[in-house]
């Protein structure tokens, strides 16, 4: 369970997250985190958030952002607002660490998603880029589709493919959430 000052460290994406304000603290209105992107962190899969907006302030270092098929470099003091349904990725492409204040509104169950993704990476259940295999991905994508969606293939195709894969994922012992990651 997320709580103020809880830290997550994802060894695959080279990203540390410290919760500053959780959904519980803000009555669900806001999730605020401080994120450290270590040198040459991994670029995540292009994604969007259908019901949330994100605001980033670079506290130190440089953040690389891919949005609208363009690369943007944000430096210390720069801010970025990402509206709902806006496809993006971000990472640190330098030798120095980058620290960012990250706000998500509304919070929804983003904390659980981040805790689950980090737990899977720590347990070696993702590839080197932090992505789980297709069966685990089907369950996560279905469970968290209200907060996180991959940009490709189109969402309608994802829903069909994942709908077909979900029974197999459960058959092989996968879960959408694992208590050991979110408790």
Secondary structure, 3 states (H helix, E strand, C coil): CCCCCCEEEECCCCEEEEEEECCCCCCCCCEEEEEEECCCCCCCCCEECCCCEEEEEEEECEEEEEECCEEEEEECCCEEEECCCCCEEEECCCCCCEEEEEEEECCCCHHHHHHHHHHHHHCCCCCCCCCCCHHHHHHHHHHCCCCCEECCCCHHHHHHHHHHHHHHHHHCCCCCCCHHHHC
